[in-house]
Amino acid sequence: MAKVRSLIAAMAAAAALTTGFAGSAVAAEQGSVSVQGSSCSTLWTSNGKGSVYVCWSWHKNSKGTYDGTYSGKFYDHATDGKWVILQASWAGRGWTSVQTAANGESFSSDFYGISGLNFRACLTGGYCGSPAW
């Protein structure tokens, strides 16, 4: 199962790189983007069986978009065979899976040249929770 999760994470990272996301999300505060900042949030799946603690920081680059980092930890609160997935949305696009890992595993990644970031937690097969903002 760890190999499958690693494969999913690798596929998500590859997809993110081709879209300019480079494996992350950008931050905004309810519609108004700040020049720099940081935030942390515990994101829950809609059924409460999984969560992701994620922190992200960002700064405006010379192109007017944002560069930064995000990191956190995955928590599986049920032994139901479903994986907890961190999804991100940026620049008005739909949700994209960007990280997944086993219960208790940490993650960390950088992002470059994006804007309008948000995160949410999902399980395989659905049960996506509310966005971070």
C-alpha positions as CSV (number, residue, x, y, z in Angstrom):
1,M,0.0,0.0,0.0
2,A,2.9,2.4,0.7
3,K,4.1,1.9,-2.9
4,V,0.7,2.8,-4.2
5,R,0.6,5.9,-2.1
6,S,4.1,6.9,-3.2
7,L,3.0,6.4,-6.8
8,I,0.0,8.6,-6.3
9,A,2.1,11.3,-4.7
10,A,4.6,11.1,-7.6
11,M,1.8,11.3,-10.2
12,A,0.3,14.3,-8.4
13,A,3.7,16.0,-8.2
14,A,4.3,15.4,-11.9
15,A,0.9,16.8,-12.8
16,A,1.5,19.8,-10.6
17,L,4.8,20.6,-12.3
18,T,3.2,20.6,-15.7
19,T,0.6,23.1,-14.6
20,G,3.1,25.5,-12.9
21,F,1.9,24.5,-9.4
22,A,5.2,22.7,-8.5
23,G,3.5,20.8,-5.7
24,S,1.8,23.3,-3.5
25,A,-0.7,26.0,-3.0
26,V,-0.8,29.8,-2.7
27,A,-2.4,31.8,0.1
28,A,-5.0,34.4,0.2
29,E,-7.1,35.9,2.9
30,Q,-10.8,35.7,1.9
31,G,-10.3,37.2,-1.6
32,S,-7.5,39.7,-0.9
33,V,-3.9,38.4,-1.4
34,S,-1.2,39.8,0.8
35,V,2.4,40.4,-0.2
36,Q,3.7,37.8,2.2
37,G,2.4,35.7,5.0
38,S,1.8,32.3,6.5
39,S,-1.1,30.2,7.8
40,C,-1.8,26.8,9.4
41,S,-4.9,24.8,9.4
42,T,-6.2,21.3,10.3
43,L,-8.4,20.2,7.4
44,W,-10.9,17.4,7.9
45,T,-12.5,15.0,5.4
46,S,-16.3,15.5,5.3
47,N,-16.9,12.2,7.2
48,G,-14.3,13.0,9.9
49,K,-12.3,9.8,9.1
50,G,-9.1,11.7,8.0
51,S,-7.4,15.0,8.5
52,V,-4.3,16.9,7.3
53,Y,-2.5,19.4,9.3
54,V,-1.0,21.9,6.8
55,C,1.1,25.1,7.1
56,W,2.0,27.3,4.2
57,S,3.9,30.5,3.7
58,W,4.1,32.7,0.7
59,H,5.8,35.8,-0.7
60,K,5.1,37.9,-3.8
61,N,7.7,37.4,-6.5
62,S,8.8,39.9,-9.2
63,K,6.2,38.6,-11.7
64,G,3.3,39.5,-9.4
65,T,2.6,35.8,-8.5
66,Y,3.6,33.9,-5.4
67,D,6.3,31.6,-4.3
68,G,6.4,29.6,-1.1
69,T,6.4,26.4,0.8
70,Y,3.8,24.1,2.4
71,S,4.3,21.2,4.9
72,G,2.3,19.1,7.3
73,K,1.2,15.7,8.4
74,F,-1.5,13.2,7.5
75,Y,-3.8,11.5,10.0
76,D,-6.1,8.5,9.2
77,H,-8.7,8.2,11.9
78,A,-10.2,5.0,10.6
79,T,-8.9,1.7,9.4
80,D,-11.1,1.5,6.4
81,G,-8.5,1.2,3.6
82,K,-9.1,4.7,2.3
83,W,-6.2,7.2,1.8
84,V,-6.2,10.7,3.0
85,I,-5.4,13.1,0.2
86,L,-4.4,16.8,0.3
87,Q,-5.9,18.7,-2.6
88,A,-5.1,22.3,-3.7
89,S,-6.8,24.8,-5.9
90,W,-5.1,27.9,-7.3
91,A,-5.7,30.6,-9.9
92,G,-9.5,29.8,-10.1
93,R,-8.8,26.2,-11.3
94,G,-10.4,23.1,-9.9
95,W,-9.1,20.9,-7.2
96,T,-5.9,18.9,-7.8
97,S,-4.4,16.2,-5.6
98,V,-1.0,17.3,-4.5
99,Q,0.1,15.0,-1.6
100,T,-0.9,11.7,0.1
101,A,0.9,9.6,2.7
102,A,0.4,7.0,5.3
103,N,-1.0,7.9,8.7
104,G,1.5,10.0,10.7
105,E,3.7,10.7,7.7
106,S,4.9,14.3,7.1
107,F,5.3,16.1,3.8
108,S,7.0,19.3,2.6
109,S,7.1,21.0,-0.8
110,D,7.8,24.3,-2.6
111,F,5.6,26.2,-5.1
112,Y,6.4,28.9,-7.6
113,G,4.5,31.4,-9.7
114,I,1.0,30.7,-8.6
115,S,-1.9,32.8,-7.1
116,G,-5.2,32.2,-5.3
117,L,-4.3,29.1,-3.3
118,N,-6.6,27.0,-1.2
119,F,-6.4,23.5,0.4
120,R,-8.8,20.7,1.4
121,A,-8.6,17.2,2.7
122,C,-10.3,14.2,0.9
123,L,-10.4,10.5,1.1
124,T,-10.1,8.2,-1.9
125,G,-13.6,7.9,-3.3
126,G,-14.7,11.3,-2.2
127,Y,-15.6,12.7,1.2
128,C,-13.8,16.0,0.5
129,G,-14.0,18.5,3.4
130,S,-14.3,22.2,3.5
131,P,-11.5,24.4,2.1
132,A,-9.0,26.1,4.4
133,W,-10.6,29.5,3.5
